[in-house]
C-alpha cells in the first residue's frame, strides 16, 4: 500500500478543522468547539461507521495496561449523538483507546467534541486509521466501497486518504473474493499476494479449490500464482481434478514467512535466493507506475 508523501496530513486537515488548512474542509465539518475534556465512558457510543472490524485482544490488553499506568495520552474525538440515540456522544476517532480504557476500569476518558456530519463520519475515521496503518486489507476495501457507494470516484477516494488510485482499485478487487476467502485475508491466513492469485481465476469453484490447497499445503505466493495460471489456462483441468503442478521447492518456513510478509506489504511478488552468506532479493513490477509505487514505499517505509 503506497501512501503519497504529505497527502494524509492534508486529508486530515481538510476533514478535521481547527488545524492549519491548505484547502476548504468538506461539507459537514465545523469549527472546533472545545479543548479536550473528561467525558464519562458510558456516555459514548462506538462509531457506527468504524472501518476497523478487528481489534486484537492482546493489543487491547497491552494498551489497557499502559492506560492504567500512564493514562490516556491522546484524547478521542467524539460528536454529539443523533436524536434518539441512547448515549449522548458518538465516537469518531479512537475506538481502540475507548475499548482499552473500559478494560482498564476508567470511568472517564479525555475527549474532544466536534461537529461531524454523517457524510463525513466515515471519511474522518478512515483517514485516521489509514494514517496509523491500523486497518487490514479487507477493512480498507469495505471502507473504500462505502465511500464509492456514497458517490466518490476512485480518484477522489485516493485523494482523500492519500493513496494511489491503483491501490484503491486493488483493494476493491478483494471484495470479489468469497466471504470465506475474505475472512482468510482479514485473519492473515492468506496474504494479499495469495488473494491476487485467487483473483486470476474467474471460476468460483477453482478459486475455492486453490484456496484450500494454499492453506493445506502452505503454498508460497509464487507457487499459488503458478498454479492459478495453470488452472486459468485453456487446458485447465476441472476444479475437482488434481492438476499437474511442479512441486514447489522446499523453502525454510522462516524464509517463507518473510517472503509472504514482504509480498503482503509490497503487494507484488518477491523472491529471495540464498547462497551461503550471500543472496539476492527480487521484487516484481509490471509498469512504470508500479515501479514508482514500490520505490516510494521502500524509501519512505520508515516514515509511513
VOTI-530147 format. One line per field, with one value per residue (C-alpha): z, x, y; residue in three letters; residue number from 1. Coordinates in nm, 2 decimals, always signed. Each point is the difference from the previous one (the first is absolute). Layout:
// VOTI-530147
c3 = c(Z, ...) .
c1 = c(X, ...) .
c2 = c(Y, ...) .
residu = c(Ala, ...) .
num = c(NUM, ...) .
END
This chain:
// VOTI-530147
c3 = c(+0.00, -0.11, +0.18, -0.18, +0.19, +0.19, -0.13, +0.32, +0.20, -0.25, +0.01, +0.38, -0.01, -0.24, +0.20, +0.35, +0.02, +0.26, -0.15, -0.28, -0.33, -0.35, -0.15, +0.10, +0.24, -0.15, +0.07, +0.36, +0.19, +0.22, +0.24, +0.29, +0.29, +0.31, +0.13, +0.13, +0.30, +0.21, -0.11, +0.16, -0.19, +0.02, -0.16, -0.32, -0.27, -0.26, -0.35, -0.21, -0.31, +0.16, -0.28, +0.23, +0.08, +0.17, +0.34, +0.11, +0.36, +0.09, -0.13, +0.19, +0.32, -0.05, -0.06, +0.30, +0.22, -0.14, +0.07, +0.36, +0.05, -0.21, -0.08, -0.35, -0.17, -0.30, +0.02, -0.20, -0.25, +0.05, -0.14, +0.16, -0.06, -0.24, +0.15, +0.14, +0.09, +0.34, +0.06, -0.01, -0.21, -0.29, -0.07, -0.32, +0.07, +0.28, +0.04, +0.10, +0.28, +0.11, +0.01, +0.19, +0.24, +0.09, +0.06, +0.22, +0.22, -0.08, +0.06, -0.23, -0.31, -0.14, -0.31, -0.25, -0.11, -0.37, -0.23, -0.27, -0.23, -0.09, -0.35, +0.14, +0.28, -0.21, -0.17, +0.33, +0.15, -0.32, -0.04, +0.37, -0.03, -0.33, +0.15, +0.29, -0.23, +0.23, -0.26, -0.16, -0.38, +0.02, +0.25, -0.25, -0.29, +0.18, +0.10, -0.36, -0.13, +0.25, -0.13, -0.36, +0.09, +0.13, -0.34, +0.02, -0.30, +0.06, -0.08, +0.26, +0.26, -0.07, +0.03, +0.33, +0.18, -0.17, -0.21, -0.37, -0.20, -0.10, +0.37, +0.05, -0.30, +0.12, +0.34, -0.15, -0.20, +0.32, +0.05, -0.30, +0.21, +0.18, +0.36, +0.12, -0.19, +0.12, +0.36, -0.08, -0.11, +0.29, +0.25, -0.17, -0.11, -0.36, -0.10, -0.25, -0.25, +0.04, -0.05, -0.32, -0.12, +0.08, -0.20, -0.31, -0.01, -0.11, +0.10, +0.36, +0.04, -0.12, +0.23, +0.29, -0.10, -0.02, +0.33, +0.17, -0.15, +0.10, +0.36, +0.02, -0.17, +0.12, -0.36, -0.05, -0.21, -0.29, +0.00, +0.04, -0.30, -0.21, +0.09, -0.07, -0.35, -0.07, +0.12, -0.21, -0.31, -0.30, +0.09, +0.37, +0.17, +0.19, +0.36, +0.13, -0.18, +0.12, -0.25, -0.08, +0.18, +0.04, +0.37, +0.16, +0.13, +0.37, +0.17, +0.35, +0.20, +0.14, -0.35, -0.14, +0.28, -0.08, -0.38, +0.07, +0.23, -0.26, -0.27, +0.22, +0.08, -0.36, -0.17, -0.26, -0.05, +0.20, -0.05, +0.24, -0.11, +0.25, -0.07, +0.33, +0.15, -0.32, -0.20, -0.18, +0.03, -0.31, -0.01, -0.30, -0.16, -0.31, -0.10, +0.07, +0.24, +0.19, +0.01, +0.14, +0.26, +0.12, +0.01, +0.20, +0.24, +0.05, +0.04, +0.22, +0.20, +0.33, -0.02, -0.08) .
c1 = c(+0.00, +0.16, -0.07, +0.07, +0.24, -0.19, -0.34, -0.13, +0.08, -0.19, -0.29, -0.03, +0.03, -0.28, -0.23, +0.10, -0.03, +0.20, +0.34, +0.16, -0.17, +0.12, -0.34, -0.36, -0.15, -0.26, -0.36, -0.10, +0.31, -0.02, +0.22, +0.16, -0.24, +0.22, +0.33, +0.02, -0.22, -0.07, -0.32, -0.17, +0.09, -0.35, -0.13, +0.18, -0.12, +0.24, +0.02, -0.27, +0.22, +0.33, +0.20, +0.20, -0.17, +0.28, +0.13, +0.28, -0.06, +0.37, +0.04, -0.30, +0.13, +0.35, -0.16, -0.22, +0.30, +0.18, -0.31, -0.01, +0.36, +0.01, -0.35, -0.15, +0.27, -0.20, -0.37, -0.26, -0.22, -0.37, -0.31, -0.34, -0.21, -0.30, -0.35, -0.14, +0.34, +0.02, +0.33, +0.10, +0.31, +0.12, +0.36, +0.16, +0.37, +0.16, -0.21, +0.31, +0.08, -0.36, -0.02, +0.33, -0.11, -0.30, +0.22, +0.23, -0.30, -0.01, -0.33, +0.09, +0.22, +0.15, -0.19, -0.04, -0.35, -0.04, -0.29, +0.03, -0.29, -0.08, +0.13, +0.35, +0.00, +0.14, +0.26, +0.14, +0.02, +0.15, +0.27, +0.11, +0.02, +0.19, +0.24, +0.07, +0.00, -0.26, -0.22, +0.04, -0.05, -0.37, -0.09, +0.16, -0.19, -0.33, +0.06, +0.10, -0.32, -0.21, +0.15, -0.05, -0.37, -0.02, +0.09, +0.38, +0.21, +0.32, +0.20, -0.19, +0.04, +0.37, +0.04, -0.19, +0.19, +0.34, +0.02, +0.05, -0.31, +0.16, +0.02, -0.37, -0.09, +0.22, -0.17, -0.35, +0.08, +0.05, -0.38, -0.05, +0.13, -0.24, -0.08, +0.20, +0.31, -0.05, +0.00, +0.33, +0.16, -0.15, +0.14, +0.34, -0.04, +0.03, +0.23, -0.11, +0.24, -0.20, -0.32, +0.13, +0.08, -0.36, -0.13, +0.17, -0.27, -0.35, -0.15, -0.12, +0.05, +0.36, +0.06, -0.13, +0.21, +0.31, -0.07, -0.02, +0.32, +0.18, -0.11, +0.05, +0.34, +0.12, +0.08, +0.21, -0.14, +0.21, -0.12, -0.36, +0.04, +0.15, -0.28, -0.26, +0.15, -0.02, -0.36, -0.09, +0.16, -0.19, +0.07, -0.06, -0.15, -0.33, +0.03, -0.08, +0.30, +0.35, +0.19, +0.36, +0.22, +0.36, +0.06, +0.14, +0.35, +0.02, +0.04, +0.10, -0.32, +0.16, +0.11, -0.34, -0.17, +0.24, -0.08, -0.37, +0.03, +0.19, -0.25, -0.29, +0.17, +0.11, -0.30, +0.22, +0.21, +0.33, +0.27, +0.29, +0.29, +0.27, +0.34, +0.18, +0.06, -0.10, -0.32, -0.23, -0.36, -0.21, -0.31, -0.24, -0.17, -0.21, +0.00, +0.18, -0.28, +0.05, +0.38, -0.06, -0.25, +0.25, +0.30, -0.20, -0.12, +0.35, +0.17, -0.27, -0.09, +0.14, -0.21, -0.33) .
c2 = c(+0.00, +0.33, +0.32, +0.32, +0.22, +0.26, -0.10, -0.14, +0.31, +0.21, -0.24, +0.02, +0.38, +0.01, -0.23, +0.12, +0.38, +0.18, -0.09, +0.22, -0.08, +0.03, -0.05, +0.02, -0.25, -0.24, +0.04, -0.08, +0.10, +0.31, +0.20, -0.17, +0.05, -0.06, -0.13, -0.36, -0.07, -0.31, -0.18, -0.30, -0.31, -0.13, +0.32, -0.09, -0.24, -0.16, +0.14, -0.18, +0.06, -0.11, -0.16, -0.21, -0.33, -0.20, +0.10, -0.23, -0.11, -0.01, +0.36, +0.12, -0.16, +0.16, +0.34, -0.04, -0.07, +0.31, +0.21, -0.13, +0.12, +0.31, +0.10, +0.08, +0.21, +0.10, +0.11, -0.17, +0.19, -0.01, +0.18, +0.05, -0.31, +0.04, +0.03, -0.32, -0.15, -0.16, +0.18, +0.37, -0.03, -0.22, -0.08, +0.12, -0.09, -0.20, -0.31, -0.21, +0.25, +0.00, -0.38, -0.03, +0.27, -0.21, -0.30, +0.22, +0.08, +0.37, +0.19, +0.29, +0.06, +0.32, +0.11, +0.28, +0.08, +0.09, +0.04, -0.26, -0.09, -0.36, +0.07, +0.08, -0.26, -0.29, +0.22, +0.13, -0.34, -0.15, +0.26, -0.03, -0.38, +0.01, +0.25, -0.24, -0.30, -0.16, -0.17, -0.34, -0.02, -0.11, +0.28, +0.25, -0.15, +0.02, +0.36, +0.09, -0.17, +0.20, +0.32, -0.11, -0.08, +0.35, +0.13, +0.04, -0.10, -0.21, +0.31, +0.20, -0.27, -0.02, +0.38, +0.00, -0.28, +0.06, -0.32, -0.06, -0.08, -0.34, -0.08, +0.08, -0.22, -0.29, +0.00, +0.02, -0.31, -0.20, +0.03, -0.22, -0.29, -0.22, +0.09, -0.30, +0.12, +0.36, -0.13, -0.19, +0.33, +0.19, -0.25, -0.03, -0.36, +0.12, +0.29, +0.26, -0.17, -0.32, +0.19, +0.14, -0.35, -0.11, +0.30, -0.13, -0.27, +0.10, -0.33, +0.00, -0.38, +0.03, +0.29, -0.21, -0.30, +0.22, +0.17, -0.34, -0.11, +0.32, -0.05, -0.37, -0.01, +0.34, +0.10, +0.31, +0.29, -0.10, -0.36, +0.12, +0.23, -0.28, -0.23, +0.27, +0.06, -0.37, -0.02, +0.30, -0.13, -0.13, -0.37, +0.04, -0.30, +0.02, +0.12, -0.34, -0.15, +0.01, +0.22, -0.08, +0.24, +0.03, -0.07, +0.32, -0.03, -0.04, +0.34, +0.06, +0.10, +0.31, +0.11, -0.07, +0.20, +0.29, -0.02, -0.01, +0.30, +0.20, -0.09, +0.10, +0.33, +0.08, -0.16, -0.17, -0.31, -0.02, -0.26, -0.06, -0.22, -0.09, -0.14, -0.05, +0.34, +0.18, +0.03, +0.24, +0.13, +0.04, +0.22, -0.02, +0.31, +0.01, +0.37, +0.33, +0.10, -0.33, +0.07, +0.35, -0.14, -0.27, +0.24, +0.26, -0.27, -0.14, +0.34, +0.15, -0.31, +0.12, +0.32, -0.15) .
residu = c(Unk, Unk, Unk, Unk, Unk, Unk, Unk, Unk, Unk, Unk, Unk, Unk, Unk, Unk, Unk, Unk, Unk, Unk, Unk, Unk, Unk, Unk, Unk, Unk, Unk, Unk, Unk, Unk, Unk, Unk, Unk, Unk, Unk, Unk, Unk, Unk, Unk, Unk, Unk, Unk, Unk, Unk, Unk, Unk, Unk, Unk, Unk, Unk, Unk, Unk, Unk, Unk, Unk, Unk, Unk, Unk, Unk, Unk, Unk, Unk, Unk, Unk, Unk, Unk, Unk, Unk, Unk, Unk, Unk, Unk, Unk, Unk, Unk, Unk, Unk, Unk, Unk, Unk, Unk, Unk, Unk, Unk, Unk, Unk, Unk, Unk, Unk, Unk, Unk, Unk, Unk, Unk, Unk, Unk, Unk, Unk, Unk, Unk, Unk, Unk, Unk, Unk, Unk, Unk, Unk, Unk, Unk, Unk, Unk, Unk, Unk, Unk, Unk, Unk, Unk, Unk, Unk, Unk, Unk, Unk, Unk, Unk, Unk, Unk, Unk, Unk, Unk, Unk, Unk, Unk, Unk, Unk, Unk, Unk, Unk, Unk, Unk, Unk, Unk, Unk, Unk, Unk, Unk, Unk, Unk, Unk, Unk, Unk, Unk, Unk, Unk, Unk, Unk, Unk, Unk, Unk, Unk, Unk, Unk, Unk, Unk, Unk, Unk, Unk, Unk, Unk, Unk, Unk, Unk, Unk, Unk, Unk, Unk, Unk, Unk, Unk, Unk, Unk, Unk, Unk, Unk, Unk, Unk, Unk, Unk, Unk, Unk, Unk, Unk, Unk, Unk, Unk, Unk, Unk, Unk, Unk, Unk, Unk, Unk, Unk, Unk, Unk, Unk, Unk, Unk, Unk, Unk, Unk, Unk, Unk, Unk, Unk, Unk, Unk, Unk, Unk, Unk, Unk, Unk, Unk, Unk, Unk, Unk, Unk, Unk, Unk, Unk, Unk, Unk, Unk, Unk, Unk, Unk, Unk, Unk, Unk, Unk, Unk, Unk, Unk, Unk, Unk, Unk, Unk, Unk, Unk, Unk, Unk, Unk, Unk, Unk, Unk, Unk, Unk, Unk, Unk, Unk, Unk, Unk, Unk, Unk, Unk, Unk, Unk, Unk, Unk, Unk, Unk, Unk, Unk, Unk, Unk, Unk, Unk, Unk, Unk, Unk, Unk, Unk, Unk, Unk, Unk, Unk, Unk, Unk, Unk, Unk, Unk, Unk, Unk, Unk, Unk, Unk, Unk, Unk, Unk, Unk, Unk, Unk, Unk, Unk, Unk, Unk, Unk) .
num = c(1, 2, 3, 4, 5, 6, 7, 8, 9, 10, 11, 12, 13, 14, 15, 16, 17, 18, 19, 20, 21, 22, 23, 24, 25, 26, 27, 28, 29, 30, 31, 32, 33, 34, 35, 36, 37, 38, 39, 40, 41, 42, 43, 44, 45, 46, 47, 48, 49, 50, 51, 52, 53, 54, 55, 56, 57, 58, 59, 60, 61, 62, 63, 64, 65, 66, 67, 68, 69, 70, 71, 72, 73, 74, 75, 76, 77, 78, 79, 80, 81, 82, 83, 84, 85, 86, 87, 88, 89, 90, 91, 92, 93, 94, 95, 96, 97, 98, 99, 100, 101, 102, 103, 104, 105, 106, 107, 108, 109, 110, 111, 112, 113, 114, 115, 116, 117, 118, 119, 120, 121, 122, 123, 124, 125, 126, 127, 128, 129, 130, 131, 132, 133, 134, 135, 136, 137, 138, 139, 140, 141, 142, 143, 144, 145, 146, 147, 148, 149, 150, 151, 152, 153, 154, 155, 156, 157, 158, 159, 160, 161, 162, 163, 164, 165, 166, 167, 168, 169, 170, 171, 172, 173, 174, 175, 176, 177, 178, 179, 180, 181, 182, 183, 184, 185, 186, 187, 188, 189, 190, 191, 192, 193, 194, 195, 196, 197, 198, 199, 200, 201, 202, 203, 204, 205, 206, 207, 208, 209, 210, 211, 212, 213, 214, 215, 216, 217, 218, 219, 220, 221, 222, 223, 224, 225, 226, 227, 228, 229, 230, 231, 232, 233, 234, 235, 236, 237, 238, 239, 240, 241, 242, 243, 244, 245, 246, 247, 248, 249, 250, 251, 252, 253, 254, 255, 256, 257, 258, 259, 260, 261, 262, 263, 264, 265, 266, 267, 268, 269, 270, 271, 272, 273, 274, 275, 276, 277, 278, 279, 280, 281, 282, 283, 284, 285, 286, 287, 288, 289, 290, 291, 292, 293, 294, 295, 296, 297, 298, 299, 300, 301, 302, 303, 304) .
END
